[in-house]
Amino acid sequence: MHHSCETFPDVAIPLHRYQPLWIGSLLLLFLLLSVASTNASPAASATTTTFSVTPGGSVTQGTVLTLQAVVDAEGAVTAGAVTFFDGTRVLASVQLVSTGSSFTHGTANLKLFLGPGSHVLKAVYGGTHAYVKSTSSIQTITVTASSLAATTTTFASSGSAGNYTLSGTVTALSATAPTGNVSFLDQTNGNASRVLPHSIRLLRPAAGRL
C-alpha cells in the first residue's frame, strides 16, 4: 500500500494590508481612554478637623462654652457641615462658614451650656463629593455644680388701667427648678423703685438644662 503525501506551497501574507486595521483600533482605544480620563471625577481631597472648646478644662455650671471646629484641606474648607458630639449624643450640626465677616471662613461655631459632670466632646466633618470626612481629637470638659444657679426673669402685662395682670417667668440653668418669690417694682415715679403691695410666689417654676 502506498501513501501519497501532498505538499502545499508556502503562502506569504502581506502584513502591510492589515496595518491600517490595527493602527485604527489602537487610535480608537486611545481616544476612548482619553475621554474616560477627562470625564472621571477628581479624587476627593483629604481633610483635617481641629477642635477647640473655650473656656476649656473645668468650668462652673452656667458658664457659656464656645465650640469651634476648623476644617482644612491645604486651605480652608467652606463646604459641608460639622456635627458636634457629647459622647455619642449629637449636640448640633453646624454649616461651615463661607461668607460674611463675623466668623472665620472654614469654621463651624456653637455656643451652649452643659450640665454638671464630665463631657467628652468631639467634632466630625461630614465631607462632600470633593472633601473626605474627618474627625477631630477629643476634648474633655468637667462642669462643676454651682451653689447658686444663674437665672433669667421675663416680664409681661395685660389688661387696662386699673385692672392689669402682671406675670413674671423665672428660668434657671439648673437641674432643679427655682423657688421663691417674684416682686414687681413700680418705677414710674421719677424712676424711683417701690415694691408693689404684693409679691407673688413662684407656682410654676421653670428649669433648663443641657
MIRO-130882 format. One record per atom (N, C-alpha, C): atom name; x, y, z. Coordinates in nm, 2 decimals, always signed. Layout:
N
  at       x       y       z
  CA       X       Y       Z
...
//
This chain:
210
  at       x       y       z
   N   +0.09   -0.12   +0.00
  CA   +0.00   +0.00   +0.00
   C   +0.09   +0.12   +0.00
   N   +0.06   +0.21   -0.08
  CA   +0.14   +0.33   -0.10
   C   +0.06   +0.45   -0.05
   N   +0.12   +0.54   +0.03
  CA   +0.05   +0.66   +0.07
   C   +0.11   +0.78   +0.00
   N   +0.02   +0.86   -0.05
  CA   +0.07   +0.98   -0.12
   C   +0.07   +1.09   -0.02
   N   +0.17   +1.18   -0.03
  CA   +0.18   +1.29   +0.05
   C   +0.18   +1.42   -0.03
   N   +0.08   +1.50   -0.01
  CA   +0.07   +1.62   -0.09
   C   +0.14   +1.74   -0.02
   N   +0.20   +1.81   -0.09
  CA   +0.27   +1.93   -0.03
   C   +0.20   +2.06   -0.09
   N   +0.20   +2.16   +0.00
  CA   +0.14   +2.29   -0.04
   C   +0.24   +2.40   -0.04
   N   +0.23   +2.48   -0.13
  CA   +0.33   +2.59   -0.14
   C   +0.31   +2.69   -0.02
   N   +0.42   +2.75   +0.02
  CA   +0.41   +2.85   +0.13
   C   +0.33   +2.97   +0.08
   N   +0.25   +3.02   +0.17
  CA   +0.17   +3.13   +0.14
   C   +0.22   +3.25   +0.22
   N   +0.26   +3.35   +0.16
  CA   +0.31   +3.48   +0.22
   C   +0.19   +3.57   +0.24
   N   +0.17   +3.61   +0.37
  CA   +0.06   +3.71   +0.40
   C   +0.12   +3.85   +0.41
   N   +0.08   +3.93   +0.32
  CA   +0.13   +4.07   +0.32
   C   +0.07   +4.15   +0.44
   N   +0.16   +4.16   +0.55
  CA   +0.11   +4.23   +0.67
   C   +0.07   +4.37   +0.65
   N   +0.13   +4.43   +0.55
  CA   +0.10   +4.58   +0.53
   C   -0.04   +4.60   +0.50
   N   -0.11   +4.49   +0.45
  CA   -0.26   +4.51   +0.42
   C   -0.34   +4.53   +0.55
   N   -0.28   +4.47   +0.67
  CA   -0.36   +4.48   +0.79
   C   -0.32   +4.59   +0.89
   N   -0.21   +4.66   +0.85
  CA   -0.16   +4.77   +0.93
   C   -0.27   +4.88   +0.95
   N   -0.35   +4.92   +0.86
  CA   -0.45   +5.02   +0.88
   C   -0.55   +4.98   +0.99
   N   -0.58   +4.85   +0.99
  CA   -0.68   +4.79   +1.08
   C   -0.64   +4.80   +1.23
   N   -0.51   +4.75   +1.25
  CA   -0.47   +4.75   +1.39
   C   -0.43   +4.89   +1.44
   N   -0.38   +4.97   +1.35
  CA   -0.35   +5.11   +1.39
   C   -0.47   +5.19   +1.42
   N   -0.58   +5.16   +1.34
  CA   -0.71   +5.23   +1.37
   C   -0.77   +5.19   +1.50
   N   -0.75   +5.06   +1.53
  CA   -0.80   +5.01   +1.66
   C   -0.73   +5.07   +1.78
   N   -0.59   +5.08   +1.76
  CA   -0.52   +5.15   +1.87
   C   -0.56   +5.30   +1.89
   N   -0.58   +5.36   +1.78
  CA   -0.62   +5.50   +1.79
   C   -0.76   +5.51   +1.86
   N   -0.85   +5.42   +1.82
  CA   -0.98   +5.42   +1.88
   C   -0.97   +5.40   +2.03
   N   -0.89   +5.30   +2.07
  CA   -0.87   +5.27   +2.22
   C   -0.81   +5.39   +2.29
   N   -0.71   +5.46   +2.23
  CA   -0.65   +5.58   +2.29
   C   -0.75   +5.69   +2.31
   N   -0.84   +5.71   +2.21
  CA   -0.94   +5.81   +2.22
   C   -1.04   +5.78   +2.33
   N   -1.08   +5.65   +2.34
  CA   -1.18   +5.61   +2.45
   C   -1.12   +5.63   +2.59
   N   -0.99   +5.60   +2.60
  CA   -0.92   +5.62   +2.73
   C   -0.91   +5.76   +2.76
   N   -0.88   +5.85   +2.66
  CA   -0.87   +5.99   +2.69
   C   -1.00   +6.05   +2.73
   N   -1.11   +6.01   +2.67
  CA   -1.25   +6.06   +2.70
   C   -1.28   +6.01   +2.85
   N   -1.25   +5.89   +2.88
  CA   -1.28   +5.84   +3.01
   C   -1.20   +5.91   +3.12
   N   -1.08   +5.94   +3.09
  CA   -0.99   +6.02   +3.18
   C   -1.04   +6.16   +3.20
   N   -1.09   +6.22   +3.09
  CA   -1.14   +6.36   +3.10
   C   -1.27   +6.37   +3.18
   N   -1.36   +6.27   +3.17
  CA   -1.49   +6.27   +3.23
   C   -1.48   +6.21   +3.38
   N   -1.37   +6.15   +3.42
  CA   -1.36   +6.10   +3.55
   C   -1.36   +6.21   +3.66
   N   -1.43   +6.18   +3.77
  CA   -1.44   +6.28   +3.88
   C   -1.30   +6.28   +3.95
   N   -1.25   +6.40   +3.98
  CA   -1.13   +6.40   +4.06
   C   -1.14   +6.34   +4.19
   N   -1.03   +6.29   +4.25
  CA   -1.04   +6.22   +4.38
   C   -1.07   +6.33   +4.48
   N   -1.15   +6.29   +4.58
  CA   -1.18   +6.38   +4.69
   C   -1.05   +6.41   +4.78
   N   -1.04   +6.53   +4.82
  CA   -0.93   +6.58   +4.90
   C   -0.94   +6.54   +5.05
   N   -0.83   +6.49   +5.10
  CA   -0.83   +6.46   +5.25
   C   -0.84   +6.59   +5.33
   N   -0.90   +6.58   +5.45
  CA   -0.92   +6.69   +5.53
   C   -0.88   +6.66   +5.67
   N   -0.85   +6.77   +5.75
  CA   -0.82   +6.76   +5.89
   C   -0.92   +6.85   +5.97
   N   -0.97   +6.80   +6.08
  CA   -1.06   +6.88   +6.16
   C   -1.00   +6.91   +6.30
   N   -0.98   +7.04   +6.33
  CA   -0.92   +7.08   +6.45
   C   -1.03   +7.14   +6.54
   N   -1.04   +7.09   +6.67
  CA   -1.15   +7.12   +6.75
   C   -1.10   +7.19   +6.88
   N   -1.17   +7.29   +6.92
  CA   -1.13   +7.36   +7.05
   C   -1.26   +7.40   +7.13
   N   -1.24   +7.41   +7.26
  CA   -1.35   +7.45   +7.35
   C   -1.30   +7.56   +7.44
   N   -1.38   +7.67   +7.44
  CA   -1.33   +7.79   +7.52
   C   -1.45   +7.83   +7.61
   N   -1.42   +7.84   +7.74
  CA   -1.30   +7.80   +7.81
   C   -1.30   +7.65   +7.83
   N   -1.18   +7.60   +7.84
  CA   -1.16   +7.45   +7.85
   C   -1.13   +7.40   +7.99
   N   -1.11   +7.27   +8.00
  CA   -1.08   +7.21   +8.13
   C   -1.20   +7.20   +8.22
   N   -1.20   +7.27   +8.33
  CA   -1.30   +7.27   +8.43
   C   -1.37   +7.40   +8.44
   N   -1.51   +7.40   +8.43
  CA   -1.58   +7.52   +8.44
   C   -1.70   +7.51   +8.54
   N   -1.75   +7.62   +8.58
  CA   -1.86   +7.62   +8.67
   C   -1.99   +7.61   +8.59
   N   -2.09   +7.54   +8.65
  CA   -2.22   +7.53   +8.58
   C   -2.28   +7.67   +8.55
   N   -2.33   +7.69   +8.44
  CA   -2.38   +7.82   +8.39
   C   -2.28   +7.90   +8.30
   N   -2.16   +7.84   +8.29
  CA   -2.06   +7.91   +8.20
   C   -2.09   +7.88   +8.05
   N   -2.09   +7.98   +7.97
  CA   -2.11   +7.96   +7.83
   C   -1.99   +7.91   +7.76
   N   -2.00   +7.80   +7.70
  CA   -1.89   +7.73   +7.62
   C   -1.90   +7.76   +7.48
   N   -1.79   +7.79   +7.41
  CA   -1.78   +7.81   +7.27
   C   -1.71   +7.70   +7.21
   N   -1.78   +7.62   +7.12
  CA   -1.72   +7.51   +7.05
   C   -1.68   +7.56   +6.91
   N   -1.56   +7.53   +6.86
  CA   -1.52   +7.57   +6.73
   C   -1.44   +7.46   +6.66
   N   -1.48   +7.43   +6.54
  CA   -1.41   +7.33   +6.46
   C   -1.36   +7.40   +6.33
   N   -1.23   +7.37   +6.30
  CA   -1.17   +7.43   +6.18
   C   -1.14   +7.31   +6.09
   N   -1.19   +7.32   +5.96
  CA   -1.17   +7.22   +5.86
   C   -1.07   +7.27   +5.76
   N   -0.97   +7.19   +5.73
  CA   -0.86   +7.23   +5.64
   C   -0.83   +7.12   +5.54
   N   -0.80   +7.16   +5.42
  CA   -0.75   +7.07   +5.32
   C   -0.65   +7.14   +5.23
   N   -0.54   +7.18   +5.29
  CA   -0.44   +7.27   +5.23
   C   -0.50   +7.40   +5.20
   N   -0.59   +7.44   +5.29
  CA   -0.66   +7.57   +5.27
   C   -0.80   +7.55   +5.34
   N   -0.87   +7.66   +5.37
  CA   -0.99   +7.65   +5.44
   C   -1.10   +7.58   +5.36
   N   -1.17   +7.49   +5.42
  CA   -1.28   +7.42   +5.36
   C   -1.41   +7.49   +5.40
   N   -1.49   +7.54   +5.30
  CA   -1.61   +7.61   +5.33
   C   -1.74   +7.55   +5.29
   N   -1.73   +7.42   +5.25
  CA   -1.85   +7.34   +5.20
   C   -1.87   +7.23   +5.30
   N   -2.00   +7.20   +5.33
  CA   -2.03   +7.09   +5.42
   C   -2.06   +7.14   +5.56
   N   -2.08   +7.04   +5.65
  CA   -2.12   +7.07   +5.79
   C   -2.04   +6.99   +5.89
   N   -2.04   +7.04   +6.01
  CA   -1.97   +6.98   +6.12
   C   -2.07   +6.94   +6.23
   N   -2.07   +6.82   +6.28
  CA   -2.15   +6.77   +6.38
   C   -2.07   +6.77   +6.51
   N   -2.13   +6.83   +6.62
  CA   -2.06   +6.83   +6.75
   C   -2.13   +6.72   +6.83
   N   -2.04   +6.64   +6.90
  CA   -2.09   +6.53   +6.98
   C   -2.05   +6.55   +7.13
   N   -2.14   +6.51   +7.22
  CA   -2.10   +6.49   +7.36
   C   -2.11   +6.34   +7.39
   N   -2.00   +6.27   +7.38
  CA   -2.01   +6.12   +7.38
   C   -2.07   +6.08   +7.25
   N   -2.18   +6.00   +7.26
  CA   -2.25   +5.96   +7.14
   C   -2.37   +6.05   +7.11
   N   -2.40   +6.14   +7.20
  CA   -2.51   +6.23   +7.18
   C   -2.48   +6.35   +7.09
   N   -2.56   +6.37   +6.99
  CA   -2.54   +6.48   +6.90
   C   -2.59   +6.61   +6.96
   N   -2.50   +6.71   +6.97
  CA   -2.53   +6.84   +7.02
   C   -2.60   +6.93   +6.92
   N   -2.53   +6.93   +6.80
  CA   -2.58   +7.02   +6.69
   C   -2.50   +6.99   +6.57
   N   -2.56   +7.02   +6.45
  CA   -2.49   +7.02   +6.32
   C   -2.48   +7.16   +6.27
   N   -2.36   +7.21   +6.24
  CA   -2.34   +7.35   +6.20
   C   -2.27   +7.35   +6.07
   N   -2.33   +7.44   +5.98
  CA   -2.26   +7.46   +5.85
   C   -2.13   +7.53   +5.86
   N   -2.03   +7.50   +5.78
  CA   -1.91   +7.57   +5.78
   C   -1.93   +7.71   +5.73
   N   -1.86   +7.81   +5.78
  CA   -1.87   +7.95   +5.74
   C   -1.81   +7.97   +5.60
   N   -1.89   +8.03   +5.51
  CA   -1.83   +8.05   +5.38
   C   -1.85   +8.20   +5.34
   N   -1.93   +8.27   +5.41
  CA   -1.95   +8.41   +5.37
   C   -1.95   +8.50   +5.50
   N   -1.95   +8.63   +5.48
  CA   -1.96   +8.72   +5.60
   C   -1.82   +8.74   +5.66
   N   -1.83   +8.83   +5.77
  CA   -1.70   +8.86   +5.84
   C   -1.72   +8.84   +5.99
   N   -1.83   +8.79   +6.04
  CA   -1.85   +8.77   +6.18
   C   -1.76   +8.65   +6.23
   N   -1.75   +8.55   +6.15
  CA   -1.67   +8.43   +6.19
   C   -1.57   +8.40   +6.08
   N   -1.46   +8.33   +6.11
  CA   -1.36   +8.29   +6.02
   C   -1.41   +8.19   +5.92
   N   -1.38   +8.21   +5.79
  CA   -1.43   +8.11   +5.69
   C   -1.36   +7.98   +5.72
   N   -1.44   +7.87   +5.70
  CA   -1.39   +7.74   +5.72
   C   -1.40   +7.69   +5.86
   N   -1.48   +7.76   +5.94
  CA   -1.50   +7.72   +6.08
   C   -1.65   +7.69   +6.10
   N   -1.68   +7.61   +6.20
  CA   -1.82   +7.58   +6.25
   C   -1.82   +7.62   +6.40
   N   -1.91   +7.70   +6.44
  CA   -1.91   +7.76   +6.57
   C   -2.04   +7.73   +6.65
   N   -2.03   +7.70   +6.77
  CA   -2.15   +7.67   +6.85
   C   -2.13   +7.72   +7.00
   N   -2.23   +7.79   +7.05
  CA   -2.23   +7.83   +7.19
   C   -2.34   +7.76   +7.27
   N   -2.30   +7.71   +7.39
  CA   -2.40   +7.63   +7.47
   C   -2.36   +7.63   +7.61
   N   -2.46   +7.58   +7.69
  CA   -2.44   +7.55   +7.83
   C   -2.44   +7.39   +7.84
   N   -2.36   +7.34   +7.94
  CA   -2.36   +7.20   +7.97
   C   -2.39   +7.18   +8.11
   N   -2.46   +7.07   +8.14
  CA   -2.49   +7.04   +8.28
   C   -2.38   +6.98   +8.36
   N   -2.39   +6.97   +8.49
  CA   -2.28   +6.92   +8.57
   C   -2.23   +6.78   +8.53
   N   -2.10   +6.76   +8.54
  CA   -2.05   +6.63   +8.51
   C   -1.94   +6.64   +8.41
   N   -1.89   +6.52   +8.36
  CA   -1.78   +6.52   +8.27
   C   -1.84   +6.50   +8.13
   N   -1.79   +6.58   +8.03
  CA   -1.84   +6.57   +7.90
   C   -1.72   +6.55   +7.80
   N   -1.74   +6.44   +7.72
  CA   -1.63   +6.41   +7.62
   C   -1.68   +6.46   +7.48
   N   -1.62   +6.57   +7.44
  CA   -1.67   +6.64   +7.32
   C   -1.58   +6.61   +7.20
   N   -1.64   +6.61   +7.08
  CA   -1.56   +6.60   +6.96
   C   -1.64   +6.66   +6.84
   N   -1.57   +6.68   +6.73
  CA   -1.63   +6.74   +6.61
   C   -1.61   +6.65   +6.49
   N   -1.71   +6.63   +6.41
  CA   -1.70   +6.54   +6.30
   C   -1.74   +6.61   +6.17
   N   -1.65   +6.63   +6.08
  CA   -1.68   +6.69   +5.95
   C   -1.74   +6.58   +5.86
   N   -1.86   +6.61   +5.80
  CA   -1.93   +6.51   +5.73
   C   -1.88   +6.48   +5.59
   N   -1.80   +6.57   +5.53
  CA   -1.74   +6.56   +5.40
   C   -1.84   +6.60   +5.29
   N   -1.79   +6.60   +5.17
  CA   -1.87   +6.63   +5.05
   C   -1.82   +6.54   +4.94
   N   -1.87   +6.56   +4.81
  CA   -1.81   +6.49   +4.70
   C   -1.67   +6.53   +4.67
   N   -1.63   +6.65   +4.72
  CA   -1.49   +6.70   +4.69
   C   -1.40   +6.68   +4.81
   N   -1.46   +6.66   +4.93
  CA   -1.37   +6.65   +5.05
   C   -1.41   +6.53   +5.14
   N   -1.31   +6.47   +5.19
  CA   -1.33   +6.34   +5.27
   C   -1.36   +6.38   +5.41
   N   -1.45   +6.29   +5.47
  CA   -1.49   +6.31   +5.61
   C   -1.37   +6.30   +5.70
   N   -1.37   +6.38   +5.82
  CA   -1.26   +6.37   +5.91
   C   -1.32   +6.40   +6.05
   N   -1.25   +6.34   +6.15
  CA   -1.29   +6.35   +6.29
   C   -1.18   +6.42   +6.38
   N   -1.22   +6.51   +6.47
  CA   -1.12   +6.58   +6.55
   C   -1.08   +6.49   +6.67
   N   -0.98   +6.54   +6.74
  CA   -0.94   +6.48   +6.86
   C   -1.05   +6.51   +6.97
   N   -1.04   +6.44   +7.08
  CA   -1.15   +6.46   +7.19
   C   -1.10   +6.57   +7.28
   N   -1.20   +6.65   +7.33
  CA   -1.18   +6.75   +7.43
   C   -1.27   +6.71   +7.55
   N   -1.21   +6.70   +7.67
  CA   -1.29   +6.66   +7.79
   C   -1.32   +6.78   +7.87
   N   -1.44   +6.81   +7.90
  CA   -1.48   +6.93   +7.98
   C   -1.55   +6.88   +8.11
   N   -1.51   +6.93   +8.22
  CA   -1.58   +6.90   +8.35
   C   -1.65   +7.02   +8.40
   N   -1.78   +7.00   +8.42
  CA   -1.87   +7.11   +8.47
   C   -1.90   +7.08   +8.61
   N   -1.87   +7.17   +8.70
  CA   -1.90   +7.16   +8.84
   C   -2.02   +7.23   +8.88
   N   -2.10   +7.17   +8.96
  CA   -2.23   +7.23   +9.00
   C   -2.21   +7.36   +9.09
   N   -2.29   +7.46   +9.07
  CA   -2.28   +7.58   +9.14
   C   -2.38   +7.59   +9.25
   N   -2.35   +7.64   +9.36
  CA   -2.45   +7.65   +9.47
   C   -2.55   +7.75   +9.43
   N   -2.52   +7.85   +9.35
  CA   -2.62   +7.95   +9.30
   C   -2.63   +7.94   +9.15
   N   -2.74   +7.90   +9.10
  CA   -2.76   +7.89   +8.96
   C   -2.80   +8.02   +8.90
   N   -2.75   +8.05   +8.78
  CA   -2.79   +8.17   +8.71
   C   -2.94   +8.16   +8.67
   N   -3.00   +8.28   +8.68
  CA   -3.15   +8.28   +8.64
   C   -3.17   +8.40   +8.55
   N   -3.28   +8.39   +8.47
  CA   -3.33   +8.50   +8.39
   C   -3.48   +8.52   +8.42
   N   -3.52   +8.64   +8.42
  CA   -3.66   +8.67   +8.45
   C   -3.72   +8.75   +8.34
   N   -3.84   +8.71   +8.29
  CA   -3.91   +8.79   +8.19
   C   -4.04   +8.84   +8.24
   N   -4.08   +8.95   +8.19
  CA   -4.20   +9.02   +8.25
   C   -4.30   +9.05   +8.14
   N   -4.43   +9.03   +8.17
  CA   -4.54   +9.06   +8.08
   C   -4.65   +9.12   +8.15
   N   -4.73   +9.20   +8.08
  CA   -4.85   +9.26   +8.14
   C   -4.97   +9.26   +8.04
   N   -5.09   +9.26   +8.09
  CA   -5.21   +9.26   +8.01
   C   -5.32   +9.33   +8.08
   N   -5.42   +9.38   +8.01
  CA   -5.53   +9.44   +8.08
   C   -5.54   +9.59   +8.04
   N   -5.61   +9.67   +8.13
  CA   -5.62   +9.81   +8.11
   C   -5.60   +9.88   +8.24
   N   -5.60  +10.02   +8.24
  CA   -5.58  +10.10   +8.35
   C   -5.67  +10.06   +8.47
   N   -5.61  +10.03   +8.58
  CA   -5.69   +9.99   +8.70
   C   -5.71   +9.84   +8.71
   N   -5.68   +9.77   +8.60
  CA   -5.71   +9.63   +8.60
   C   -5.60   +9.55   +8.52
   N   -5.48   +9.56   +8.57
  CA   -5.37   +9.50   +8.50
   C   -5.34   +9.36   +8.56
   N   -5.29   +9.28   +8.47
  CA   -5.24   +9.15   +8.51
   C   -5.09   +9.14   +8.48
   N   -5.01   +9.12   +8.59
  CA   -4.87   +9.12   +8.57
   C   -4.82   +8.97   +8.59
   N   -4.72   +8.93   +8.50
  CA   -4.67   +8.80   +8.52
   C   -4.52   +8.80   +8.50
   N   -4.45   +8.72   +8.58
  CA   -4.31   +8.71   +8.57
   C   -4.27   +8.56   +8.55
   N   -4.18   +8.53   +8.46
  CA   -4.13   +8.39   +8.44
   C   -3.99   +8.39   +8.47
   N   -3.95   +8.30   +8.56
  CA   -3.81   +8.28   +8.60
   C   -3.76   +8.15   +8.55
   N   -3.65   +8.15   +8.48
  CA   -3.58   +8.03   +8.42
   C   -3.44   +8.02   +8.49
   N   -3.41   +7.90   +8.53
  CA   -3.28   +7.88   +8.59
   C   -3.20   +7.77   +8.52
   N   -3.08   +7.79   +8.50
  CA   -2.99   +7.69   +8.44
   C   -2.94   +7.60   +8.55
   N   -3.03   +7.50   +8.58
  CA   -3.00   +7.42   +8.69
   C   -3.08   +7.29   +8.67
   N   -3.03   +7.18   +8.74
  CA   -3.10   +7.05   +8.74
   C   -3.23   +7.06   +8.82
   N   -3.25   +7.16   +8.91
  CA   -3.37   +7.17   +8.99
   C   -3.44   +7.31   +8.95
   N   -3.57   +7.31   +8.97
  CA   -3.64   +7.43   +8.93
   C   -3.63   +7.54   +9.04
   N   -3.63   +7.66   +9.00
  CA   -3.62   +7.77   +9.10
   C   -3.74   +7.78   +9.19
   N   -3.72   +7.83   +9.31
  CA   -3.83   +7.85   +9.40
   C   -3.81   +7.99   +9.46
   N   -3.92   +8.04   +9.53
  CA   -3.91   +8.17   +9.59
   C   -4.02   +8.27   +9.55
   N   -3.99   +8.39   +9.56
  CA   -4.09   +8.50   +9.53
   C   -4.05   +8.59   +9.42
   N   -4.14   +8.64   +9.34
  CA   -4.12   +8.74   +9.24
   C   -4.18   +8.87   +9.29
   N   -4.11   +8.98   +9.30
  CA   -4.16   +9.11   +9.34
   C   -4.17   +9.20   +9.21
   N   -4.28   +9.27   +9.20
  CA   -4.30   +9.37   +9.09
   C   -4.27   +9.51   +9.14
   N   -4.19   +9.58   +9.07
  CA   -4.15   +9.72   +9.11
   C   -4.22   +9.82   +9.02
   N   -4.26   +9.93   +9.08
  CA   -4.32  +10.04   +9.01
   C   -4.21  +10.15   +9.00
   N   -4.16  +10.18   +8.88
  CA   -4.06  +10.28   +8.87
   C   -4.10  +10.40   +8.79
   N   -4.24  +10.43   +8.79
  CA   -4.29  +10.54   +8.71
   C   -4.28  +10.68   +8.79
   N   -4.25  +10.67   +8.92
  CA   -4.24  +10.80   +8.99
   C   -4.10  +10.85   +9.00
   N   -4.06  +10.92   +8.90
  CA   -3.93  +10.98   +8.89
   C   -3.82  +10.87   +8.89
   N   -3.86  +10.75   +8.83
  CA   -3.76  +10.64   +8.82
   C   -3.73  +10.58   +8.96
   N   -3.80  +10.62   +9.06
  CA   -3.78  +10.56   +9.19
   C   -3.84  +10.43   +9.20
   N   -3.78  +10.33   +9.27
  CA   -3.84  +10.20   +9.27
   C   -3.91  +10.18   +9.40
   N   -4.03  +10.12   +9.39
  CA   -4.11  +10.08   +9.51
   C   -4.17   +9.95   +9.48
   N   -4.17   +9.86   +9.58
  CA   -4.23   +9.73   +9.57
   C   -4.38   +9.74   +9.57
   N   -4.45   +9.68   +9.48
  CA   -4.60   +9.68   +9.48
   C   -4.65   +9.61   +9.60
   N   -4.77   +9.63   +9.64
  CA   -4.82   +9.57   +9.77
   C   -4.80   +9.42   +9.78
   N   -4.80   +9.35   +9.67
  CA   -4.80   +9.20   +9.68
   C   -4.68   +9.15   +9.60
   N   -4.61   +9.05   +9.67
  CA   -4.51   +8.97   +9.60
   C   -4.58   +8.84   +9.56
   N   -4.54   +8.78   +9.45
  CA   -4.60   +8.66   +9.40
   C   -4.51   +8.54   +9.42
   N   -4.55   +8.44   +9.48
  CA   -4.47   +8.32   +9.50
   C   -4.47   +8.24   +9.37
   N   -4.36   +8.18   +9.33
  CA   -4.35   +8.10   +9.21
   C   -4.43   +7.98   +9.23
   N   -4.54   +7.97   +9.14
  CA   -4.62   +7.85   +9.14
   C   -4.58   +7.75   +9.04
   N   -4.53   +7.79   +8.93
  CA   -4.49   +7.70   +8.82
   C   -4.35   +7.74   +8.78
   N   -4.25   +7.71   +8.86
  CA   -4.11   +7.74   +8.83
   C   -4.06   +7.67   +8.71
   N   -3.97   +7.73   +8.63
  CA   -3.92   +7.67   +8.51
   C   -3.77   +7.64   +8.53
   N   -3.73   +7.53   +8.47
  CA   -3.58   +7.49   +8.48
   C   -3.53   +7.46   +8.34
   N   -3.40   +7.48   +8.32
  CA   -3.35   +7.44   +8.19
   C   -3.21   +7.38   +8.21
   N   -3.18   +7.28   +8.13
  CA   -3.05   +7.21   +8.15
   C   -3.02   +7.14   +8.02
   N   -2.89   +7.14   +7.98
  CA   -2.84   +7.06   +7.87
   C   -2.76   +6.95   +7.92
//
